[in-house]
Amino acid sequence: MARAATTSDVFNAIAEPRRREILALLRAGERPVSQLALELGLPQPGASKHLRVLREVGLVRDRREGKQRVYGLDAGGLRAVHEWTGGFEQFWNESFDRLDAYVQQLKHEREEEK
């Protein structure tokens, strides 16, 4: 089966670590591409390519501010990821419950040894 194009699928777009870094930076607020490039340690054309992919899949929005292009997070695009990962919530809750029960058992056994 052919893999979806990076620019048409949110999951493929966020598979790239630098793009996830960009999204994390944008959580704090809008930034111009030059600032993002500096914070990522990338040349501006490299940062712009990542931002274009994120914009095309609906994860960031951009606007002109003078001569600069400013980018902001459009978290609504992450809805599909949130819904997919939410399906694992019960698994993690059950795992943590088992871990907690095990820790309580160890504490109880340790208290009985005293």
Disulfide bonds with the S-S distance in Angstrom:
none
